[in-house]
Amino acid sequence: MSVSSSGNNAAKAEKIVGILMARFGEIPWWPGDTDEVMVGAILTQQTRWENVVRALAILKERGLCSMSAIYTADPQEIEEAVRCTGFYRIKARRLKALAAFVTDTSGGIDLMAGIPTPTLRAGLLGVHGIGEETADSILCYGFSRPSFVVDAYTERIARCAGITAPRSALKTLFESVLPEDSHVHHQTHAHIVEYAKGWCTKKRCKGCRIMALNG
């Protein structure tokens, strides 16, 4: 990728951020404490958010919506609670693996809060079933780190805007145009998801301001 195309990508990323901020302003997104965010980040894999909300409610009712509770829980208890999210056996194993990382490797959530972001991200990526999107969701929403979340919506909007960077480079690209403020990262990711749900998933390409950037 040439220097000129890199600069063009950054300019387009800045415009995406500005357009969406003007459109949506401040919106609430992914409430909950660090434990709940970590659980939700696993459960949201390959399912709709509505199913995650149902599963979180069940986990709370049963006293299982924390890393410490999941760490000691019987796997079958977790499976039954998260069944509505699909792939429930896989997700139960991943939740147990994450809880073990939090408890055995990191010494608990309080100590994790003091781990530098690159080190913590690398540790999360070493947990079975946690990829970049999940790790960055935990960092951004659970630990308030300026770690931008790249998902399928981000990639789609970037392509529609004519950004030529590969998906693997989108995180660095957006982080280069955003301030090191976790709240701005929260909001930008939320804006991208909301816009994509309203336009991309409904194939409302005509009149899309993001596609107008690809000129």
C-alpha positions in Angstrom: 0.0 0.0 0.0 1.5 3.3 -1.1 1.9 6.4 1.1 -0.8 8.2 -0.9 -3.3 5.4 -0.5 -2.5 5.2 3.2 -3.2 8.9 3.6 -6.4 8.6 1.5 -7.6 5.8 3.7 -7.0 7.9 6.9 -8.9 10.8 5.4 -11.8 8.5 4.6 -11.8 7.0 8.0 -11.9 10.4 9.5 -14.9 11.3 7.4 -16.7 8.1 8.4 -16.1 9.0 12.1 -17.4 12.6 11.5 -20.4 11.6 9.5 -21.6 9.0 12.0 -20.9 11.2 15.0 -23.0 13.9 13.5 -25.8 11.5 12.7 -26.0 9.6 16.0 -24.4 11.8 18.7 -24.1 10.2 22.1 -25.7 6.7 22.3 -25.7 4.2 25.1 -23.8 1.0 24.2 -23.0 -2.2 26.0 -23.7 -1.3 29.6 -22.6 -3.5 32.4 -19.6 -4.1 34.6 -16.3 -5.8 33.5 -17.5 -9.3 34.3 -20.7 -8.9 32.3 -18.9 -7.4 29.4 -16.4 -10.3 29.3 -19.3 -12.8 29.5 -21.2 -11.0 26.8 -18.2 -10.8 24.5 -18.1 -14.6 24.3 -21.8 -15.1 24.1 -22.3 -12.6 21.2 -20.2 -14.7 18.9 -22.4 -15.9 16.0 -25.7 -14.8 17.5 -28.0 -11.8 17.8 -27.6 -9.4 20.7 -31.2 -10.1 21.8 -30.1 -13.7 22.6 -27.2 -12.5 24.6 -29.4 -10.3 26.7 -31.6 -13.3 27.4 -28.6 -15.4 28.4 -27.2 -12.7 30.6 -30.5 -12.4 32.4 -30.5 -16.1 33.1 -26.9 -16.1 34.2 -27.7 -13.3 36.7 -30.7 -15.1 38.0 -28.5 -18.1 38.7 -25.6 -16.2 40.2 -23.3 -17.1 37.3 -22.7 -13.7 35.6 -19.1 -13.3 36.9 -15.7 -14.7 36.1 -15.4 -16.1 39.6 -18.7 -17.8 39.5 -18.1 -19.3 36.1 -14.6 -20.5 37.2 -16.2 -22.7 39.9 -19.4 -23.6 38.1 -20.2 -27.0 36.6 -19.9 -26.7 32.8 -23.4 -28.1 32.4 -24.9 -25.3 34.5 -23.3 -22.8 32.1 -24.4 -24.7 29.0 -28.0 -24.6 30.2 -27.9 -20.9 31.0 -26.5 -19.9 27.6 -28.3 -22.4 25.4 -30.4 -19.6 23.8 -27.2 -18.1 22.2 -26.5 -21.2 20.1 -23.2 -23.2 20.1 -23.8 -23.3 23.9 -21.3 -26.1 24.6 -18.5 -24.3 22.8 -19.4 -21.0 24.5 -19.5 -22.7 27.9 -15.9 -24.1 27.3 -14.8 -20.6 26.1 -16.3 -19.0 29.2 -14.5 -21.5 31.4 -11.2 -20.9 29.6 -11.6 -17.1 30.0 -12.5 -17.5 33.7 -9.3 -19.6 34.2 -7.2 -16.9 32.4 -8.7 -14.2 34.7 -8.3 -16.2 37.9 -5.2 -18.4 37.4 -3.1 -16.4 35.0 -4.0 -12.8 35.8 -4.9 -12.9 39.5 -8.4 -11.5 39.1 -10.1 -8.6 37.3 -8.7 -6.0 39.7 -5.1 -7.0 38.9 -5.9 -7.2 35.2 -6.9 -3.5 35.3 -3.2 -2.7 35.9 -1.8 -4.7 33.0 -0.6 -2.6 30.0 -3.0 -2.9 27.1 -0.6 -4.7 24.6 0.3 -7.3 27.3 -3.4 -7.8 28.3 -4.5 -8.0 24.6 -1.8 -10.7 23.9 -2.9 -12.6 27.0 -6.6 -12.5 25.9 -5.7 -13.6 22.4 -4.0 -16.7 23.9 -7.3 -17.8 25.4 -9.0 -20.6 23.5 -11.9 -19.1 21.5 -10.9 -15.5 21.8 -10.0 -13.7 18.5 -9.2 -10.1 17.9 -12.8 -8.8 17.8 -13.6 -10.5 21.2 -10.3 -9.4 22.8 -10.8 -5.8 21.7 -14.4 -5.8 22.8 -13.3 -6.8 26.3 -10.5 -4.2 26.3 -12.6 -1.4 25.0 -15.9 -2.0 26.9 -14.7 -4.0 29.9 -11.5 -2.2 30.7 -12.0 1.2 29.1 -9.0 0.9 26.9 -8.7 2.8 23.6 -8.6 -0.5 21.6 -10.7 -0.2 18.5 -13.1 -3.1 17.7 -13.2 -4.2 14.1 -16.1 -6.4 13.2 -17.9 -7.4 10.0 -19.8 -4.1 10.0 -16.6 -2.1 10.2 -15.1 -4.0 7.3 -18.2 -3.5 5.2 -18.5 0.2 5.8 -14.8 0.6 5.1 -15.1 -1.1 1.8 -18.1 0.9 0.9 -16.1 4.1 1.6 -13.4 2.8 -0.7 -10.8 2.2 2.0 -8.2 -0.1 0.4 -6.6 -1.3 3.6 -7.0 -5.0 4.4 -9.2 -6.0 7.4 -6.1 -6.7 9.5 -5.1 -3.1 9.1 -8.4 -1.4 9.9 -7.8 -1.4 13.7 -4.5 0.5 13.2 -6.2 2.8 10.7 -9.1 3.9 12.9 -6.9 4.1 16.0 -4.6 6.5 14.0 -7.5 9.0 13.5 -9.2 8.6 16.9 -8.0 10.2 20.1 -6.7 7.9 22.8 -10.0 8.1 24.6 -11.8 4.8 25.2 -15.2 6.6 25.2 -14.6 7.9 21.7 -13.7 4.3 20.6 -16.9 3.0 22.3 -19.0 5.5 20.5 -17.4 5.2 17.1 -17.8 1.4 17.1 -21.4 1.8 18.3 -22.1 4.3 15.5 -20.7 1.9 12.9 -22.9 -0.9 14.1 -26.0 1.2 14.3 -25.5 2.6 10.8 -24.7 -0.7 9.3 -27.8 -2.3 10.8 -30.0 0.5 9.4 -28.4 0.7 6.0 -26.1 -2.2 5.0 -28.3 -5.1 6.3 -31.3 -3.6 4.5 -29.3 -2.9 1.4 -30.2 0.8 1.4 -27.2 1.7 -0.8 -28.9 4.5 -2.6 -28.4 7.7 -0.8 -25.8 6.2 1.6 -23.3 8.9 2.7 -20.6 6.4 3.3 -20.7 5.1 -0.3 -20.5 8.7 -1.5 -16.9 8.7 -0.1 -15.9 6.1 -2.7 -15.5 8.5 -5.5 
